[in-house]
C-alpha cells in the first residue's frame, strides 16, 4: 500500500507540474519564464530546458502539441553552448516523436530535393549529414537509394540515437561553428544540413565549411525557417550564399519556398504553420566525365 500510495503521489505531482508548464510556459511568446529563488545568499535555481523535457517525457500520454510546444519554447532561452548541448542531450530520446507532432518537414523536403537532382549510383555516393541529430534525413535518403552516410552533431546523446539506426559508417561529435568540420576537404558527393541553420543554432559561416567538404560537382543542401524571428538570420544566410556564388565556389541549382514547414509555436507567428526554404547548390568546378 505504501508503494502504491507513493506511485499515486508521484503521478499526481507529474500531472501538476505538466499542467503548470503548459499554463505558464507554452503560453508565453518569449519561451519559458526562468523561475528564480534566492535564499540568504544561496545560489539561485531555475527550471532548465532539460528539466522541462524530462517532465514532459515521463509517460507516453504526454506527447501532445502543447507538451512539445513547451519543450521547444524552453530551449529558446538557453543561450550558452553548454546549455544548448544539455538541452539536445536531454531531448534525444523523445526527439523523433516530438518533431512528428510538430509536423516538422525539413528533413523530408531536403531529401526530396536531393533525390530530384542527384542522379547516378546513389548507393555508392558518400553523404555528409551535418547536425544529423537522430538521423531523420539519412533515414529518408536511404529510402531514395543513398547508403554511404557519415554524420556529425554537437550532442552525444543524439549521435547515440543515430548510431542505433545502423545507417552511418561514421559519426563524429563536434560543435558546429567557425572552426572547420572534422572531415577532409573535397570528400563527399552530397552534404546536407536540415534544421540547424537558424537563429541561436549554428552561425551562417558554417556554410563555407559545407562547401569545402563537398567534392567538385558535389551537392550541398540546406534549410532554414522563414518565420518572423528568423528573418534576420535568413537574410544574412542568403547574402552569404549569393556571395559564394559570386566567388564561383558553387552554383545555385534550386531554391524552394515552403508555406507549411512546421507547426507554429510562437505567438507572433499568426498562422498555424510557419514557412521555410530549401536551398540546393552544386560545388564548382563541375567535372564532366
DRENKOLDO-279347 format. One line per field, with one value per residue (C-alpha): x, y, z; residue number from 1. Coordinates in Angstrom, 3 decimals. Layout:
N
east	(X;...)
north	(Y;...)
up	(Z;...)
n	(NUM;...)
This chain:
289
east	(0.000;2.855;4.459;1.103;0.437;3.905;3.352;-0.005;1.580;4.344;1.850;-0.177;2.976;3.918;0.428;0.555;3.930;2.807;-0.289;1.846;4.261;1.512;-0.164;2.939;5.462;3.801;1.508;4.349;5.771;9.263;9.646;9.519;9.900;13.041;11.934;14.312;14.562;17.146;17.726;20.025;22.850;22.447;22.767;19.620;17.782;15.681;13.687;16.224;15.221;16.360;14.125;11.145;11.977;12.251;8.853;7.151;8.537;7.782;4.892;3.680;0.349;2.104;3.077;0.670;1.228;1.093;3.705;6.024;5.463;6.594;9.738;10.572;9.950;12.059;15.096;14.801;16.311;19.226;21.895;25.218;26.701;26.725;23.042;22.088;24.087;22.489;19.062;19.612;21.145;18.012;15.710;17.321;15.170;11.870;13.065;11.573;8.112;8.083;9.010;6.390;3.793;5.175;4.757;8.422;9.060;12.629;14.409;11.874;11.948;15.747;15.740;13.182;15.163;18.357;16.687;15.165;18.512;21.161;21.418;23.773;24.694;23.280;24.215;27.892;27.663;29.142;26.760;27.809;24.868;25.694;23.804;22.464;20.577;18.980;19.327;15.992;17.438;19.555;16.555;14.615;17.555;18.073;14.606;15.805;18.774;21.576;23.590;27.060;26.324;28.706;27.233;28.325;26.446;27.177;25.057;26.466;23.007;21.650;24.619;23.918;20.388;21.793;24.304;21.473;19.881;22.771;22.790;26.085;29.575;30.985;29.661;31.620;30.809;31.721;30.251;29.353;30.728;33.581;36.022;36.341;34.322;36.346;36.492;38.804;38.077;36.546;35.359;31.575;29.184;26.348;26.388;23.105;22.145;18.448;17.194;20.338;20.704;18.607;18.798;20.512;21.756;24.812;26.402;25.952;29.707;29.305;28.033;31.570;32.721;29.869;31.085;34.691;33.675;31.852;33.651;33.861;30.484;29.010;25.716;25.081;21.517;20.497;17.281;16.138;12.923;11.222;9.148;9.430;12.026;14.386;14.176;17.435;19.310;17.735;18.744;22.323;22.383;21.138;23.645;26.423;25.035;24.990;28.477;29.760;28.095;29.882;33.150;32.476;32.535;29.210;26.199;22.562;20.529;17.165;15.655;12.198;9.980;7.595;4.498;4.000;7.355;6.268;3.518;3.988;4.896;5.430;2.550;3.919;3.546;-0.118;-0.605;-0.947;2.268;5.470;7.175;10.667;13.051;15.264;18.460;20.455;23.865;26.475;30.160;32.363;34.145;31.755;33.767;32.212;33.373)
north	(0.000;2.346;1.818;2.256;5.469;6.766;5.993;7.766;10.780;10.872;10.633;13.449;15.525;14.960;15.915;19.067;20.037;19.367;21.485;24.274;24.135;24.205;27.192;29.173;28.066;27.197;30.224;32.754;34.134;34.632;30.979;29.696;32.120;31.365;30.560;32.022;31.771;33.144;32.008;34.222;34.368;30.777;30.063;30.597;27.716;27.570;25.183;24.333;23.261;19.713;19.655;20.656;17.877;15.336;16.167;16.055;12.668;10.737;8.940;8.365;10.112;13.478;13.700;16.415;19.585;21.649;19.493;19.572;23.308;23.797;21.782;23.830;27.134;26.074;25.887;29.472;30.959;28.527;30.907;29.268;26.447;24.172;24.834;24.068;20.835;19.785;20.513;18.358;15.587;15.511;15.690;12.898;10.014;11.707;13.902;11.943;11.533;15.212;16.570;14.256;16.043;19.349;18.166;19.054;18.652;19.947;16.550;15.205;18.330;18.241;14.540;15.130;17.973;15.929;12.908;15.127;16.473;13.909;11.074;8.155;5.308;6.738;3.679;4.410;8.134;9.488;11.696;14.034;14.650;17.806;18.400;14.914;14.584;11.161;10.552;11.661;12.959;9.830;7.565;9.374;9.484;5.757;5.231;7.076;4.755;6.551;4.404;5.785;8.156;9.991;12.199;14.982;16.609;18.514;16.245;12.876;11.618;12.485;10.712;7.613;7.510;7.927;5.153;2.809;3.308;1.427;3.817;5.603;4.467;7.015;9.543;12.392;14.737;18.327;21.720;23.498;26.992;28.930;26.005;23.608;20.410;17.315;15.889;16.119;18.690;17.590;14.277;13.988;13.665;15.181;17.417;18.084;20.186;20.312;22.345;23.750;26.881;29.250;31.863;30.561;27.370;27.430;30.541;31.349;30.928;27.148;27.075;27.685;24.572;22.606;23.667;22.753;19.217;18.568;17.153;19.338;18.823;17.639;18.911;20.929;21.044;23.442;24.518;27.363;28.795;31.876;32.955;36.382;35.526;34.025;36.748;38.476;35.168;34.143;37.441;37.052;33.451;34.316;37.148;34.650;32.142;34.793;35.948;32.395;32.276;35.483;33.908;30.977;28.488;26.958;27.473;27.537;24.530;25.220;27.305;26.265;28.295;26.175;27.550;24.655;23.983;23.057;23.965;27.398;27.627;31.385;33.791;36.260;33.575;34.207;31.220;27.567;26.718;28.678;28.837;27.711;27.357;24.641;25.503;23.255;24.250;22.438;22.933;24.336;23.346;20.692;17.813;16.226;12.669)
up	(0.000;0.802;-2.623;-4.368;-2.447;-3.323;-7.011;-6.972;-5.296;-7.911;-10.768;-9.220;-8.894;-12.527;-13.667;-11.570;-12.987;-16.558;-16.016;-14.606;-17.539;-20.154;-18.500;-17.636;-20.250;-23.544;-23.494;-23.337;-26.556;-25.194;-24.193;-20.637;-17.750;-15.786;-12.268;-9.747;-5.986;-3.612;-0.025;2.029;-0.475;-1.738;-5.461;-7.496;-9.143;-12.275;-14.414;-17.090;-20.574;-19.873;-16.755;-18.885;-21.345;-18.522;-17.039;-20.422;-21.373;-18.193;-19.853;-23.408;-22.858;-22.501;-26.184;-27.281;-29.259;-26.057;-24.358;-27.383;-27.713;-24.123;-24.787;-27.904;-26.161;-23.203;-25.468;-26.697;-23.536;-23.434;-24.684;-23.858;-25.872;-22.831;-22.150;-25.737;-25.787;-22.488;-23.927;-27.016;-24.921;-22.775;-25.802;-27.822;-26.553;-27.485;-30.360;-33.254;-31.737;-30.733;-34.174;-35.674;-33.541;-34.866;-38.485;-38.941;-42.665;-43.182;-43.375;-45.855;-48.003;-48.116;-49.016;-51.775;-53.321;-53.280;-54.859;-57.556;-58.750;-57.804;-60.322;-60.754;-58.438;-55.220;-53.204;-53.833;-53.110;-49.875;-47.882;-45.067;-42.729;-40.734;-37.475;-38.111;-34.821;-34.562;-38.306;-39.739;-43.010;-43.513;-42.933;-45.640;-48.058;-47.516;-48.977;-52.100;-52.590;-50.736;-48.366;-47.512;-44.616;-42.302;-39.584;-37.256;-34.391;-31.193;-28.987;-27.977;-26.997;-30.441;-32.014;-29.946;-31.354;-34.853;-34.135;-33.155;-36.580;-38.186;-41.149;-40.578;-41.491;-39.055;-36.555;-35.002;-32.164;-32.997;-32.174;-35.385;-35.654;-37.127;-36.946;-39.903;-39.839;-38.809;-42.337;-45.319;-47.984;-51.294;-49.797;-50.178;-53.088;-51.054;-47.970;-46.179;-43.161;-42.260;-39.322;-37.711;-39.848;-37.749;-35.021;-31.907;-33.569;-35.854;-37.402;-41.065;-41.604;-41.386;-44.987;-46.260;-44.423;-46.002;-49.427;-48.622;-47.608;-50.897;-53.920;-57.029;-58.666;-55.364;-53.988;-50.823;-49.482;-46.696;-44.994;-42.799;-41.380;-42.840;-39.839;-38.188;-35.551;-38.154;-40.817;-39.897;-39.886;-43.201;-44.829;-43.602;-44.809;-48.287;-48.545;-47.815;-50.320;-53.057;-52.109;-52.525;-55.941;-56.900;-55.726;-58.069;-55.197;-56.202;-58.439;-57.401;-58.506;-56.845;-54.068;-52.895;-50.561;-48.497;-46.766;-44.348;-42.703;-39.196;-36.760;-35.202;-31.514;-31.103;-30.535;-33.086;-35.758;-36.535;-38.850;-37.875;-39.745;-40.270;-43.688;-44.612;-47.516;-49.022;-50.919;-53.242;-54.621;-56.694;-55.978;-58.730;-60.848;-62.098;-63.514;-66.601;-67.345)
n	(1;2;3;4;5;6;7;8;9;10;11;12;13;14;15;16;17;18;19;20;21;22;23;24;25;26;27;28;29;30;31;32;33;34;35;36;37;38;39;40;41;42;43;44;45;46;47;48;49;50;51;52;53;54;55;56;57;58;59;60;61;62;63;64;65;66;67;68;69;70;71;72;73;74;75;76;77;78;79;80;81;82;83;84;85;86;87;88;89;90;91;92;93;94;95;96;97;98;99;100;101;102;103;104;105;106;107;108;109;110;111;112;113;114;115;116;117;118;119;120;121;122;123;124;125;126;127;128;129;130;131;132;133;134;135;136;137;138;139;140;141;142;143;144;145;146;147;148;149;150;151;152;153;154;155;156;157;158;159;160;161;162;163;164;165;166;167;168;169;170;171;172;173;174;175;176;177;178;179;180;181;182;183;184;185;186;187;188;189;190;191;192;193;194;195;196;197;198;199;200;201;202;203;204;205;206;207;208;209;210;211;212;213;214;215;216;217;218;219;220;221;222;223;224;225;226;227;228;229;230;231;232;233;234;235;236;237;238;239;240;241;242;243;244;245;246;247;248;249;250;251;252;253;254;255;256;257;258;259;260;261;262;263;264;265;266;267;268;269;270;271;272;273;274;275;276;277;278;279;280;281;282;283;284;285;286;287;288;289)
